[in-house]
């Protein structure tokens, strides 16, 4: 029998020790609080969703899951933090649309979107809503387009940041309608929405979670939803596709861990997240905000993320959108 080189034996021993250590750590997991990083400002749709899921996972895991906001650079700041965190299951990322958009938007990222993360589950999907300030002389998507054509380059719109779902959704709308509006990026959907409500910007395409409270109060007008069909919670609001055939944009949310996190820990986290998302009160809460839980496997989430990167890459190229 051929004798293995000493270096190979040492490598195999080290690998076995690491695997055993990972398994041992997973057996007692979790033994301390878990951080769930939200790479956007407090108060937005991803923050709201993260807090709903974190509360339920806390109950299931027996350890507190603490939501921590780390906004900046279209989600890059918080995402990098998780990419470089220890792969021990105690630092998670509630990623959203920008996670699959940024690879096409930025020339270089401080992490690799697929390689540096271990998917846990796809949390939810949600359409967006076109919101305008009541002072704008338009009440439908058709009237908004006509106004933008009459006043090219004069209308401005807010977004959660360059490369966010709302940013690209508006650029795609502009491209398909043949209009040009001025982009005003913010560090998160909450401050962007605040300025639209205040009338400092004129419109914003945002998630239903972010939009509906302001639409219901009359502070904003919701004139279109970005899904292919009308939303059950806003059935009187037409789809943008009823004016621009073929238009459809929805955003997704994902729960991720750093790459290298032991499979046993990923499985435990997946079980806790899926259990949370299937609870009737969570399903009802998400439905009120126009979102639908997904709660799939880690492997299914990985495939979905790969497909989304390709899809949004085409959208970025078609619109010519760039990071600011």
Secondary structure, DSSP 4 states (H G I P E B T S, - for coil): -PPPPHHHHHHHHHHHHHHHHHHHHHHT--SS-EEEEESS-TTSHHHHHHHHHHHHHHHHHSS-EEEEE---GGGHHHHHHHHTS-SSSSEEEEE-HHHHHHHHH-S--SS-TTTTEEEEEEEEEEEEEEEEETTSS-SSHHHHHHHHHHTTTT-EEEESSTTSHHHHHHHHHHHHHT---EEEE-SSHHHHHHHHHHTSSSEEEEEHHHHHHHHHTTSEEEEEE-SSS--GGGTTSPBGGGTSTT---EEEEEEEEETT--HHHHHHHHHHHHHHHTSHHHHHHHHHTTEEE----HHHHHHHHHHHHHHHHHHHHHHT----
